[in-house]
Amino acid sequence: MNVAIRRLVIDYLKPRETAIIDLSKALADVSGVEHVDIIATEVDTRTETVRLTIRVADINYDSVTAVLERHGTSIRSVDEISVAKHKLSSSKQHIDVMHANRSSPYQQKVCVRNAREI
């Protein structure tokens, strides 16, 4: 069985000096990353709270966190994650698991569907 992280939403704190344009380009250079969204949600004199969404066929979480650390950020939380799990057989299943929100960390939404190709 193969498990892949397909979508990841991270809330992190970064220094104001770190430009989100540079950070988004560095994250887009991570192998396999297809889409990066960065939104500043709070700004003060020295830091910004930022929400990052990454979409990809299979996210390498360690590579993403390494890029964030090199840019001086501090991860506050992983707010959402979508994971696909499929068997290597003729009848594949696609399972998406999404943690609903930070206020309810134990709530999960699970959808299962048969798929020919993932």
matplotlib code that plots the C-alpha trace (Angstrom):
import matplotlib.pyplot as plt

x = [0.0, 1.2, 0.2, 0.6, 0.0, -1.9, -2.8, -1.3, -2.3, 0.2, -0.1, 3.3, 5.0, 7.7, 9.9, 8.7, 12.0, 11.2, 9.3, 6.5, 7.4, 10.8, 9.4, 6.7, 9.3, 11.5, 8.5, 7.6, 11.2, 10.5, 10.3, 6.7, 5.1, 2.4, 0.7, 1.6, -0.8, 0.4, -1.8, -0.7, -3.4, -1.8, 0.9, 2.7, 5.9, 8.3, 6.4, 3.6, 1.3, 0.9, -1.3, 0.4, -1.5, 0.5, -1.1, 0.9, 0.7, 2.9, 4.2, 7.5, 6.7, 10.4, 11.4, 8.7, 9.6, 13.3, 12.5, 10.4, 13.1, 15.8, 13.6, 13.4, 9.8, 8.2, 5.4, 2.5, 0.1, -0.9, -4.5, -5.5, -4.2, -5.5, -4.0, -4.6, -4.1, -4.3, -3.5, -1.3, -4.0, -6.6, -9.3, -7.7, -9.4, -8.8, -9.2, -9.1, -8.7, -9.1, -8.7, -11.6, -10.2, -7.9, -10.7, -11.7, -8.4, -10.1, -12.8, -12.1, -13.9, -13.2, -14.3, -13.7, -14.2, -13.1, -10.7, -9.0, -6.1, -4.9]
y = [0.0, 3.5, 6.5, 10.1, 13.5, 15.4, 18.7, 20.3, 23.5, 24.9, 27.9, 29.4, 32.5, 34.3, 37.3, 40.4, 40.5, 37.1, 37.9, 35.5, 35.7, 34.3, 31.7, 30.6, 30.2, 28.1, 25.9, 25.5, 24.2, 21.2, 18.1, 17.4, 20.6, 21.7, 24.5, 26.9, 29.4, 31.8, 34.2, 36.6, 36.4, 38.7, 41.3, 43.1, 45.1, 42.1, 39.0, 37.8, 34.9, 33.1, 30.3, 28.0, 25.6, 23.1, 20.8, 17.9, 14.3, 13.3, 15.9, 15.3, 16.9, 16.9, 18.8, 21.4, 21.9, 22.2, 25.1, 26.8, 26.5, 27.8, 30.9, 31.5, 30.4, 28.6, 26.2, 26.8, 24.1, 21.8, 22.9, 20.5, 17.5, 15.4, 11.9, 9.4, 5.7, 3.1, -0.5, -1.6, -3.8, -3.7, -2.2, 0.8, 2.9, 6.6, 7.7, 11.4, 12.2, 15.9, 17.3, 19.7, 22.6, 23.7, 24.2, 20.5, 18.6, 15.2, 15.7, 14.0, 13.7, 10.5, 9.9, 6.7, 6.2, 3.6, 4.9, 3.5, 5.9, 8.0]
z = [0.0, -0.8, 1.2, -0.1, 1.4, -1.3, 0.4, 3.4, 5.2, 7.7, 10.0, 10.7, 12.1, 10.1, 10.4, 8.5, 6.6, 4.9, 1.7, 1.0, -2.7, -2.0, 0.3, -2.2, -5.0, -2.6, -1.8, -5.5, -6.0, -3.7, -5.8, -6.9, -5.5, -8.0, -6.2, -3.4, -1.7, 1.0, 2.9, 5.6, 8.3, 11.0, 10.8, 13.7, 13.9, 13.8, 12.6, 10.4, 10.9, 7.6, 6.3, 3.7, 1.4, -0.7, -3.3, -4.9, -5.8, -2.9, -0.5, 1.2, 4.6, 5.7, 2.6, 3.1, 6.8, 5.8, 3.4, 6.1, 8.7, 6.2, 5.8, 9.6, 10.1, 13.1, 12.4, 14.8, 13.6, 10.7, 10.2, 7.4, 5.6, 2.8, 2.5, -0.4, 0.3, -2.5, -2.9, -5.8, -7.3, -10.0, -7.7, -6.2, -3.4, -2.8, 0.8, 1.7, 5.3, 6.3, 9.7, 9.9, 11.8, 14.6, 17.1, 16.8, 16.3, 16.7, 14.1, 10.8, 7.6, 5.6, 2.0, 0.2, -3.5, -6.1, -8.6, -11.7, -11.6, -8.7]

ax = plt.figure().add_subplot(projection="3d")
ax.plot(x, y, z, "-o")
ax.set_aspect("equal")
plt.show()
